[in-house]
Amino acid sequence: MTINETSAIFKELGHPARLTIIKEIIKFGEKGLTVGVLQKSLNIPSSTLSHHISSLLSIKLISQKREGTSLFCIANYEMINHAISFLVEECCTVCAENEETP
C-alpha cells in the first residue's frame, strides 16, 4: 500500500464522526452491525450517517453486506491493521542504530 493510500485512510479517520463510526463498527467484529443500529447508537441523522459511511466505503475501511432488508457495515481489518502497522513499522530503528554506533 502506498503512502498516498495510507494518508487517505488517516484523512477520513480525521473526522470525529467517521472515527466514532469505525470504532462502533469494530465492536461488532466480523459480523458487523446494521446501519439502523449504528444510526440509533450514534444518534445522528440518517443522511449524515450515509455521507460518512460513503467516505469510509470509498477508501475500503468498511464494506457492506445486505441480508434481507438489513444492511450491515463490516470493518475491513486488513486496511485498519495496515494503517496501524504503518505508524509503528519503523519503531525504535533509530534507537537501535544509535546503540550500535560507538
Summary of the structure (lengths in Angstrom):
residues: 102
radius of gyration: 17.2
end to end distance: 36.1
largest distance: 66.7
contacts: 251
relative contact order: 0.16
helix: 65%
strand: 14%
